[in-house]
Amino acid sequence: MPHVSLIVPIYNEAQSVPLLMERVGAALANMDHEVILVNDGSSDGSWEAIEQVCAVDPRVKGIDFRRNFGQTAAINAGIQTATGDILVLIDSDLENDPADIPMLLAKLEEGYDVVSGWRKDRWKGSFLTRKLPSLLANTLISKVSGVRLHDYGCTLKAYRRDVIKDVALYGQMHRFIPVYCSWQGGRVGEVPVSYHPRRFGKSNYGLFRTYKVVLDLLLVKFLDKHMTKPIHFFGGIGFLSFIVALFAGGLALYFKVTGQKDLVETPLPVITAMFFIVGMLMILMGVLAEMMMRVYFESQRKTPYSIRRSINTSNHA
């Protein structure tokens, strides 16, 4: 079993692949390693470049998607294929430097389970247009998730296998992998890494993706707090709706009894009915979410906890 598995998602980076593999070879020359190149439906000859690399070095594995499924899917495929004790993720566009990988591994040896790269000097000279939005986004994610990192967007990260092997990734959730690992009890650290401007092609990221990050963050927060007891979330909203309905209905009756306003002269009856219906729907949704949660855990034999180590114990099927 190799000690390090390097996972590289690739999308239209045919020119970058040969240069990247040269740098990877130099950085990991003295390590037992494998490299997993995942072609995410590229249309520029990236797969042909991957085939050439695989033909030269048997430690390099290639995966070719039928179409573009996104970076999260590519990373997930690499994780499922990797066999190493430590998994390292890196971008293929040469913005990350493979020479920083040993530094991340050294940080792991200090007792961390996840080490994330921090591109400190990435947005020099673009404070208002790039650095400030990035700073605000990373601060918001750190605050909401409870895992404080300066650069969630940096793909260059190293993970111990035991904290990432059961992480299921969907959508565009790859940037939150350290959060998932933290849920498993993993210690998350961070080290400054080099940043090099893209040499070929153009970036697939932009400011328009900010709203997607916010929506993903809301989902992460929900999963963190309410994954195992969703009825508490939906039921709480439901009971709050019932309180509003009760107040509005009581106020409408008060106006009617005192002769101040008839029921048709105020929107309170409509508000009462609306919030009562919302309350019922929220509680029913919570019940359905509870049933789905139980199916999720029981059908896959998952547990709502993660054990770091045990002494004098044995597991029986």
C-alpha positions in Angstrom: 0.0 0.0 0.0 1.5 3.4 -1.0 2.0 5.9 1.8 0.7 8.9 -0.2 -2.1 9.0 -2.8 -2.1 12.3 -4.8 -5.5 13.1 -6.3 -5.6 15.5 -9.2 -9.0 16.6 -10.7 -8.4 17.7 -14.3 -10.6 19.8 -16.6 -9.2 21.1 -19.9 -5.6 21.2 -18.7 -3.8 19.2 -21.4 -0.9 21.6 -21.5 -0.5 21.6 -17.7 -0.5 17.9 -17.1 3.1 17.1 -18.3 4.6 20.0 -16.4 2.6 19.1 -13.3 3.8 15.5 -13.4 7.4 16.6 -13.7 7.0 18.7 -10.5 5.1 15.9 -8.8 7.9 13.4 -9.6 10.5 15.7 -8.1 8.4 16.5 -5.0 7.5 12.8 -4.2 10.7 11.2 -5.5 11.7 9.8 -2.1 8.2 8.7 -1.1 6.1 5.6 -1.7 3.2 7.1 -3.6 0.6 6.9 -6.3 -1.0 9.6 -8.4 -4.6 9.5 -9.5 -5.5 11.8 -12.4 -9.2 12.2 -12.9 -10.3 13.6 -16.2 -13.6 15.5 -15.6 -15.0 15.4 -19.2 -12.3 17.5 -20.7 -12.5 18.5 -24.4 -9.0 19.6 -25.1 -7.0 16.4 -25.2 -6.4 16.1 -21.4 -7.2 12.4 -21.5 -4.6 11.8 -24.1 -2.0 13.6 -21.9 -3.1 11.4 -19.0 -2.7 8.2 -21.1 0.9 9.2 -22.0 1.8 9.7 -18.3 0.2 6.5 -17.3 2.1 4.6 -20.0 5.4 5.8 -18.5 4.8 5.4 -14.8 2.7 2.5 -13.4 2.2 4.4 -10.2 0.0 6.9 -12.1 -3.7 5.9 -12.4 -6.1 7.6 -14.8 -9.9 7.9 -14.6 -11.9 9.3 -17.5 -15.5 10.6 -16.9 -18.0 10.2 -19.6 -18.8 13.9 -19.3 -18.1 16.9 -17.0 -19.5 16.1 -13.6 -17.7 18.8 -11.6 -14.7 19.1 -9.3 -16.4 17.5 -6.3 -17.3 14.4 -8.3 -13.7 14.1 -9.6 -12.3 14.4 -6.1 -14.8 11.9 -4.8 -13.8 9.4 -7.6 -10.1 9.9 -6.6 -10.8 9.3 -2.9 -12.7 6.1 -3.7 -9.8 4.9 -5.9 -6.9 5.9 -3.6 -5.2 3.2 -1.5 -2.7 5.3 0.4 -2.5 6.0 4.1 -2.5 9.8 3.4 -4.5 11.4 0.6 -3.4 14.7 -0.9 -5.5 16.9 -3.2 -4.0 19.3 -5.7 -5.2 21.4 -8.6 -3.9 20.6 -12.1 -3.5 24.2 -13.3 0.0 24.7 -11.7 -1.3 27.4 -9.3 -0.5 24.9 -6.5 3.2 23.9 -6.2 3.7 20.1 -5.6 7.0 21.1 -3.8 4.8 22.2 -0.9 3.4 18.6 -0.4 6.3 17.5 2.0 5.5 20.6 4.2 1.9 19.5 4.5 2.9 15.9 5.4 5.3 17.2 8.0 2.4 19.2 9.6 0.4 16.0 9.7 3.1 14.4 11.7 2.5 17.0 14.4 -0.8 15.2 15.3 -3.1 16.8 12.7 -5.6 14.7 10.6 -6.2 17.4 8.0 -3.7 20.1 6.8 -5.0 22.8 4.5 -2.9 25.1 2.3 -3.2 28.8 2.7 -2.3 30.9 -0.4 -1.3 34.0 1.6 -0.1 36.1 -1.3 -2.7 35.1 -3.9 -4.5 38.4 -4.4 -1.7 41.0 -4.0 -2.7 44.2 -5.8 -6.4 43.2 -6.1 -7.6 44.0 -2.6 -11.1 45.3 -3.3 -12.0 43.0 -6.2 -10.5 39.7 -5.1 -8.8 39.7 -1.6 -11.6 41.4 0.3 -14.4 39.1 -1.1 -12.2 36.1 -0.4 -11.5 37.3 3.1 -15.2 37.9 3.9 -16.1 34.5 2.4 -13.5 32.5 4.4 -14.4 34.4 7.6 -18.1 33.6 7.1 -17.4 29.9 6.4 -15.1 29.7 9.4 -17.6 31.4 11.7 -20.6 29.2 10.6 -18.7 25.9 10.4 -16.6 26.3 13.5 -13.5 25.3 11.5 -11.2 28.3 11.1 -9.2 28.4 7.9 -7.9 31.3 5.9 -8.3 29.7 2.5 -11.2 27.3 2.0 -10.8 27.6 -1.8 -7.2 26.1 -1.8 -7.4 22.6 -3.2 -4.0 21.7 -1.9 -4.8 19.7 1.3 -3.6 16.6 3.0 -5.8 14.1 4.8 -5.3 11.0 6.9 -7.2 8.2 5.3 -9.3 7.3 8.4 -11.0 10.7 8.5 -11.8 11.1 4.8 -12.6 7.5 3.8 -16.3 7.7 4.8 -16.9 11.3 3.6 -19.6 11.2 0.9 -19.4 14.2 -1.5 -22.1 15.6 -3.6 -22.9 18.8 -5.6 -20.1 21.4 -5.1 -19.2 20.5 -1.5 -15.5 19.7 -2.0 -14.4 23.0 -0.4 -16.0 21.8 2.9 -14.2 18.5 3.2 -12.2 19.8 6.2 -15.5 20.6 7.9 -16.7 17.0 7.3 -13.5 15.6 8.6 -13.8 17.8 11.7 -17.2 16.3 12.3 -15.4 12.9 12.4 -13.2 14.2 15.2 -10.3 15.1 13.0 -7.8 17.9 14.0 -7.5 20.5 11.2 -4.4 22.5 10.7 -3.2 25.0 8.1 0.2 26.0 6.5 1.1 28.8 4.1 1.8 27.5 0.6 3.1 29.0 -2.6 0.8 30.4 -5.3 1.7 30.7 -9.0 -0.5 32.5 -11.5 -2.2 30.2 -14.1 0.1 29.6 -17.1 -2.4 28.1 -19.5 -6.1 28.6 -20.3 -8.5 30.5 -18.0 -9.9 29.9 -14.6 -13.2 28.1 -14.2 -14.1 30.1 -11.1 -15.6 33.6 -10.7 -17.4 35.9 -8.3 -20.7 34.7 -9.7 -20.2 31.4 -7.7 -20.4 33.3 -4.4 -24.1 32.6 -4.0 -23.5 28.9 -4.5 -20.9 28.9 -1.8 -23.4 30.6 0.6 -26.1 28.0 -0.3 -23.7 25.2 0.3 -22.6 26.7 3.6 -26.3 26.8 4.7 -26.6 23.1 3.9 -23.3 22.3 5.7 -24.6 24.1 8.8 -27.9 22.3 8.7 -26.2 18.9 8.4 -23.9 19.8 11.3 -26.7 20.7 13.7 -29.7 18.7 12.5 -28.4 15.7 10.6 -29.4 13.2 13.3 -32.5 15.0 14.7 -34.1 17.0 11.8 -37.4 17.0 13.7 -35.9 19.5 16.1 -35.3 22.0 13.3 -38.6 21.5 11.3 -40.6 21.1 14.5 -39.2 24.3 16.0 -40.3 26.2 12.9 -43.6 24.5 13.1 -44.3 25.4 16.7 -43.2 29.0 16.1 -45.8 29.1 13.3 -48.4 27.7 15.6 -47.7 30.4 18.1 -48.0 33.1 15.4 -51.3 31.5 14.3 -52.6 31.4 17.9 -51.7 35.0 18.5 -53.3 36.2 15.2 -56.4 34.1 15.8 -56.7 35.4 19.4 -56.3 38.9 18.3 -59.0 38.5 15.6 -61.4 37.1 18.2 -60.7 39.9 20.6 -61.5 42.5 17.9 -64.7 40.6 17.1 -65.9 40.2 20.7 -65.1 43.8 21.6 -66.9 45.1 18.4 -63.9 46.9 17.1 -63.5 45.0 13.8 -65.4 42.2 12.1 -63.4 39.1 11.0 -63.7 40.2 7.3 -62.3 43.6 8.1 -58.8 42.4 9.1 -56.3 40.0 7.5 -55.8 38.3 10.9 -58.0 35.2 10.0 -56.0 34.7 6.8 -52.7 35.0 8.8 -54.0 32.5 11.3 -54.9 29.9 8.7 -51.6 30.4 6.8 -49.4 30.0 9.8 -51.4 27.0 11.0 -50.9 25.3 7.7 -47.2 26.2 7.6 -46.8 24.8 11.1 -48.5 21.5 10.2 -46.4 21.2 7.0 -43.1 21.8 9.0 -43.9 19.1 11.5 -44.9 16.6 8.8 -41.7 17.5 7.0 -39.7 16.9 10.1 -41.3 13.5 10.5 -40.4 12.6 6.9 -36.8 13.8 7.4 -36.6 11.7 10.6 -37.7 8.6 8.5 -35.2 9.4 5.8 -32.4 9.9 8.3 -33.1 6.5 9.9 -33.2 4.8 6.4 -29.8 6.5 5.7 -28.1 5.2 8.8 -29.7 1.8 9.0 -29.6 0.8 5.3 -25.9 1.6 5.0 -25.1 0.5 8.5 -23.7 3.9 9.3 -23.4 5.2 12.9 -24.0 8.7 14.2 -20.6 8.6 15.9 -16.9 8.1 15.0 -14.4 6.2 17.2 -10.8 7.4 17.3 -9.4 4.4 19.1 -10.4 1.7 21.6 -8.8 -0.6 24.1 -9.5 -4.3 24.8 -12.5 -4.3 22.6 -13.7 -6.5 19.7 -16.4 -6.0 17.1 -18.7 -8.8 16.0 -20.9 -8.8 13.0 
